[in-house]
Amino acid sequence: MSGLIPVAEALARVLASVPGPVEPETVPLTQAAGRTLAADVVASRTQPPFPASAMDGYAVRSADAAEAGASLRLIGTSAAGHGFPGRIGGGETVRIFTGAPVPEGADAILIQENASAEAGTVRVLEPVEPARFIRRAGLDFTAGETLIRAGMSLDPTRLALAAAAGHPRLPVRRRPRVAILATGDELVEPGATPRWDQIVASNGLALGALAAEAGADIVDLGIAGDDYDALADAFRRAREARADLLVTLGGASVGDHDLVQAALAKQGLELGFWRVALRPGKPLMHGRLGDMLVIGLPGNPVSSIVCGLLFVVPAIRALLGDPQAGADLSEPATLGRDMPENDGRADYMRASLIREPGRLPVATAEQRQDSSMLAVLGRSEALLIRDPGAPAARVGDPCRIIRLDRRLL
């Protein structure tokens, strides 16, 4: 379509405009949840640091327990944190518990279900093979091994891994500062009583939640009316807050009251692009204001949320140094109802999902796709993607979706 750029090109331009990752900082492991690594995590120790028992039982020499009925002399105990300090000799055994060090001389664990013990003697009920139920030293990881790559988010499992690897502190990227500005005389803050010709602002809350989930700190600039001075004041506050990214909501189109792009131009905006071959979200704007990246989103709630998912979240991940910032979030599905031929804009349609074991999810587009309808988006489980110029499709045909419960990589 004339004057509109494809979604993929728009995303590529947004990511290319990010000058590089924000600077790193070091934080305690207890404060690192959800943060993004600024450097690889390398193991400073080996795990486990010694051969360890995988079961409760008896540490034995397998040659002594190769036949049922063999008798062994019990000479001690090895428990987690209290290993047996001696060596097992011929015909000897040590009571051992899960996670405890395997004593020297032992090469297998006779599990307690396969043994009987009485008066210091352990009888073998089932033979045991060499190395059975022993976790070798370094089975999990070894000192010097790279465990977590820079750019990854620290979820609970990666935090546990970093701790086990001996790291009480980690280098992470500081949280990018994202300033969010809602615009329009028609908007009031949640909790205020709107006039008959006003509505309650909702986009800022949604975008703030998306940005925070992506790893950003939010600078709430509130609502600016359709006034050049009010907009200039908001831009000034964004700069004073040293925002890495300014997200504006509304006012980026061509109506008489759509002043945002013109107001930014007065401040020196370097426009990257404006208008994308996308539905919802055509009047998307991108540029830079000095060192600050700018993304201007449409004012309709669904449009702003969809564009936030497609463009704002990847921009934040790029600021955090995530090498997968622009990764395709879509996955295969099948259509739940017939679809007509599409025009020249990519459609991101709100859809419900039916999931059945062993089959692709079935995505059924909502009948009403108006970009102002938050209730439809609120009950939708995915965005059904229809490429520009896609031919008519029937129930059961393949399609692609972005799950709304899987917004982040």
Secondary structure by P-SEA (a helix, b strand, c coil): ccccccaaaaaaaaaaacccccbbbbbcccccccccccbbbbbccccccccccccccccccccccccccbbbbbcccccccccccccccccbbbbcccccccccccccccccccccccccbbbbcccccccccccccccccccccccccccccccaaaaaaaaaacccbbbbcccbbbbbbbbccccccccccccccbbbbcaaaaaaaaaaaabbbbbccccccccaaaaaaaaaaaaaacccbbbbcccccccccccaaaaaaaacccccccccccccccbbbbbbcccbbbbbbcccaaaaaaaaaacaaaaaaaaacccccccccbbbbbbcccccccccbbbbccbbbbbcccccbbbbcccccccccaaaaaaccbbbbbccccccccccccbbbbbcccccc
